Structure formats: structure tokens, C-alpha cells
Amino acid sequence: MVKLAIVAVFMLLSSIGSGLAEEAPGIATPNFWDQRQRLARVDLAARPRIRFLTSVDFPPFNFLDQQGRLTGFNVDLARMICEELEILPRCQIEAKPFAELVPSLKAGDAEAVIAGVAVTAEARADLAFTESYFRYPARFVSRQDAPLPAPDAAGLDKKRIGVARGSAHAAMLEAFFPKAERVEFDGREAALEALKRKEIAGVFGDGVFLSFWLDSDAAQNCCAFSGGPYLSERYLGEGLAIATLHKDEELAKAFDYALGQIVAEGRFSELMLRYFPTSAF
């Protein structure tokens, strides 16, 4: 049956954007790679091609640009990996609906998924993962005319902090900052609107989303980050990693080697600056 769900297929050899951002003073560009690791390069010369799967609904990591071209942080990172492993002419990336990515990988339609598949014990039963290359930080935002004090357990005593009801960030706020007065809203946008109206002292949520909100027209230049970032595997998961099949764990190790080289060469920081003009960290 013809797969109508395929949105875009292209060779990674084609241009994805060659300009690299220059690091500006004060911009945080973290990496989550232990540079003490010494990984061996894996020979992929015998492989005729390496096919990555991704989706188009996860900006800024993978999405379609105004010309309908597949782009994003993950897409560029896949290209860098292929360059580092000297297999770029044999690399492809294909976009499908997120729900089809892992089934397609298991069916042999690709060798890897780079699209935010959650790294869980259940997923590890079927898949091998690279080391995490990105972790989601939690952050506080507050009004620029009323910044939060040091956002620690004592500094937030009785401060009204907005969170999305039932979210991981609500649970994390309760666990890490029990003296704050947690104010739950039906969604993070409602919490941010309350912050703009000065009804609460701050909002606690996903740093990536908040970094883009701060730059948006909706924020009206009202607010800024306070403290942080805060990372928690228990509440926020293990972050982003590339998935392969268990039987192809050698490929995951090859990607790990390439990721380590990309970090050591400073190219990962350049990629962060390209897609996160206001650092989430």
C-alpha cells in the first residue's frame, strides 16, 4: 500500500543551510555530553545507506519551513553526524507522522529515528538509544519590573507561581519548591497571561517553550528568565536521543562517536545558537 503519510524525503547531501551562528556574549550553549568518554569510531563502509526518520510537527527540532522543506535542529544534527562519519552521500531523512516512526523503524523502513522518541524502560525493550544529546530545562519567568528573588526553596516562600494544571512542572514545583504558592491554570498560556496582568509573581514551565515565548509578540517584552535552569530526569525525562533497533546497536554507537566529535569541535554549540536565539539555559 502506498504510504500517503510521507511528507518529505530528501538526500541529506542537499543544502540544509550552511550559515553558522556566532556566539554572542552571555548566551548559554550547554551540551550534555561527557567529554571524558573515549569512544571508538565504527566503520560503516559496508552499509549502502543510512535512513533517518523524523516528523514535521516538533519545531524547532523538526518542521517544514515556508518553502515546505524539511528542516530543524534534528535534521541539521543528522546531517552533521553523517558528515562526521563520512557517509553523507549515503544518508537520507524521511518525514512521517510521529505515530508511524517507531513502527516503520521496526518494519525495516529505516535505520534510525531522530524525532523525540521518549527514552523509557518500555521503549528500551525494543530499541537502542544513543546518549541523550538534549535535555529539557525547567525555568521560571517573571516580570522585568518585578523580578523574582533567588528562585530557591527559601526565596520563593509564599510567592504565587503559575503552572499548567496536572503537568510535570506542577509536580516538580511542588517537590523542589514546597514553600511557593502553586497556582494552577488550564494551560501554560493562561498562566503567562496572568503573569502579564501581575496576578502572579512568576511562571514555572518548559524552558524551550518559554524561551520562544519571551521573544514573541505575545510576551510584549514583559518578562525574563529568573534563576535556573533546572533539570530532573525523574520529572522531565531523559531528553532527546536517536533510536535504532536493538539488533543495530552498533549504529547507535557510531552515532555516539559522531555526537562526541561534534560537541568537541564546537559545532553543537553553533547548532544551539542557530535554533535557540534566546537560550533556554
N, C-alpha and C positions, 0 to 999 in steps of 0.2 A: 504494500500500500504506500502510495506517495505520501511523504511527510510534509503536509502543508504547514506544519508548525515551524519549519525552518525559517528564520527571519533573515539571516545573513550568513554567507560563507565567503571567506576571502583568504588569500595567502598572506601570512604574517610578513612575508618579504616586502609586501607593498608598504607604502609610507603610512605611518600612523601619527606622524608629527615629529619632526626632528628637533624642534627647539627645546632647550633645557632651561628651566628656571634658574635664576641666580639667587643664592640665599641672601635674604635681607637680614639686617641686624635684628636680633631678638626673636626671630621666628624659630620655633622649636620643630626640629625634624627628627623625631626619635626613630630608632629601629629596634626590633625586638629579637635580634639575632645575637646569640652568644658567639662573639668573635674569637673566643678561645677554642672553639671547635676546629678540628683539623680534619676535614672530610676529603676523601679521595675522589678524583674525577672518574666518572663512569663512562665507559666507551659505548656510544650509541651508534657507531658507524654502521652496524648491521641492520638498523631499523630503517625501513623505507620511508616512513613518515611518522610524525607525532601530531595527533589531533587533539586539540583542546575544545572543550565545550564550555559555554558561558550563557548568560541570559542578557536581556536588554532592559531590565526593569530595576536596576540596582545602582543608580547614579550616586557618586561619581565613579564607582568601580567598574560598571559595565552598562552602557546605554548606547542609543543611536544619536548621532549629532544632527545638526539642522539639515545636513545633506543626506541623512539616512544611513550614514556609515557607522559601523560598529566601532566603538572607542571606549576609553575609560582607563582607570588605574590598572585593573586586572589585565586588560588587553595589552597595554603597554608593557606590563611586567612580564607577561607571557613572551612577548617579543624579545625583551631583554634576556630572558632565560635561554631562549633559542639562540640568540647571538652568542651568549657566554658559552654554550655547549657546542657552538659551531655547527648547528643544524638548521639554521634559519630557512634555507630554501625548502626544507622538508617539513616545516611546521605549518599547521593550519589551525584556524579557530572558527567554530561554528556556533551560532546562537540559536537556542531553543527555549521554550517556556521552562521556567525553573523546575516545575514538577517532572519534566521529562529528562532532566540532566543525568541523574544517577541511574534510572532505568536504561537510558541509552548507553551509558558507560558499561553497565553490566552486560548489555546485549552485544558489546564489541564494536559499537559505532564510534568509539573514540578511545583515547588512551588516558585522558585526564580531564578533570573538571576544575575550573578556576572561576568560582561564582558564589562563594559564601556558603557552601555546604557546611552545616553545623558539625563541629568536631565533638561527637558524643560517643559514649560507650557503645550505644546501639549502632551508630554508623561505623565504628571501628570493627564491628563484627564482620563487615563485608568489604571495607575499604581500607587502604593505607593512606596516610596523610603525611605531607611534608611537615616540617616545623612551622609554627604559626609565623606569618610574616607581617600581620597587622592585628592589633588588639584594640577593642573599642573602649575609649576612656569615658568615665562619667565626669561631668563638670557642673559647677554652679555658675549661673549667670545672675547678675544683679544690676540695678540701675546705676548708671555712671554718676548720678547726683546723690546716690545713697549706697555706696559700695558696702558689701558685707565685711564684717571683721574677719580675722583669720578663720577660714572655714574648717575649724576642728570641732571636736565634740564639745569643748567648753565655749568657744567663740560663738556657736550657733544657739546657745541657751535661749529658749523661748522665741527664737526667730521664726517667723512664718515662712515656710519653704514649700513652694508648689511642686507637685509631681503628678505624673499621669497615673490615674487610679489603676491599681492592680498590676503595675509594671514592675520589672526587675529593679528599676531605680527607686521605686517606692519602698521595696523591701530592703534595698541596700541603704537607703537613707535612715530607715528605722534601726537597722543593725549598727551602722557606723556612727550615726549622729543622733542618738536617742533623746538628747535634750532639745533638739529642734522641734518646733510645732509643725507637723506634717499636714499640709493642706492638699487634698487630692482633687483632681479635676478630670473631666471626661476628655482626656487627650492633652498632649503637650502644648498644642496651640492655644487652648483655653487657658492653661497656666501662664503662658507667656503674655497673653493679653491682660491677664490680671496683674502681672508684674508691671506692664506698661502703665496700668491705671494706679499703681502704687498700693494695691490691695495686699500684696505680699512682699517680703523682703528679697526673695530670690527664687530661682527655679533650679531644680536638680534633674539632670537628664543626660541623654546621649551627647557626648562632646562633638561627634561628627555632625549630627543634625544641628546642634546649637551653633557650631562654627559657621555654617551656611546661613542660618537664621540671622546671626549678628550682622552679616554682610547684606542682608536682603532689605528691600523697601519696607517690608512688614515690621522690621525692628525699629525703623525711623531713628537709627543711631542712638537708641535709648540706653543701651546696656553693654556690658562687657563681662568677660570671664572673671571669676573670683576663685583663687586657690586652685588646687589640683594640678594635674589630672589624677583621677582615682581609678585604679584597675582592680578587678576582682574576678578571678576565674569562676568562683562559686556563683556569683550573681550575673556576670556578663559573658561567661563562656570563654572558650579558648581562642576566639578570634578567627581570622581567616587563614586557611591553609589550602593547598592544592590536593585534590583527591585523586587517587589511582586505585586500580583493583589490587587486592592482596597479592595475587599472583604476579603483579608487575611492581612489586615493592622496589625493585632495582631502579625503576624510573623515578619514583619518589625520592630516592637517594641522589639520583642525578640532579633533580630539581633543587634539592637541599644544597648540594655543592654549588650550583649556579647562584642560588639566592645568597649564599655566604659571600661569593665573589662580588656580586652586585652591591651588597652592603659595604664591603671593604673598599671598593672603588669609589664610593660616594654617590653612585648612581641611584640608589634607593632614596636618598635624601632629595636628589633632584626630582625624582618622580613624585615624592610627597609634596614638594613645593609647587609642582605643576598642577596638581589636582586639589590641593588644600591651601588656597591663598591666605586664609586665616587658619592658623594651626589649631587643630582640635586638642593639642597637647600644651 
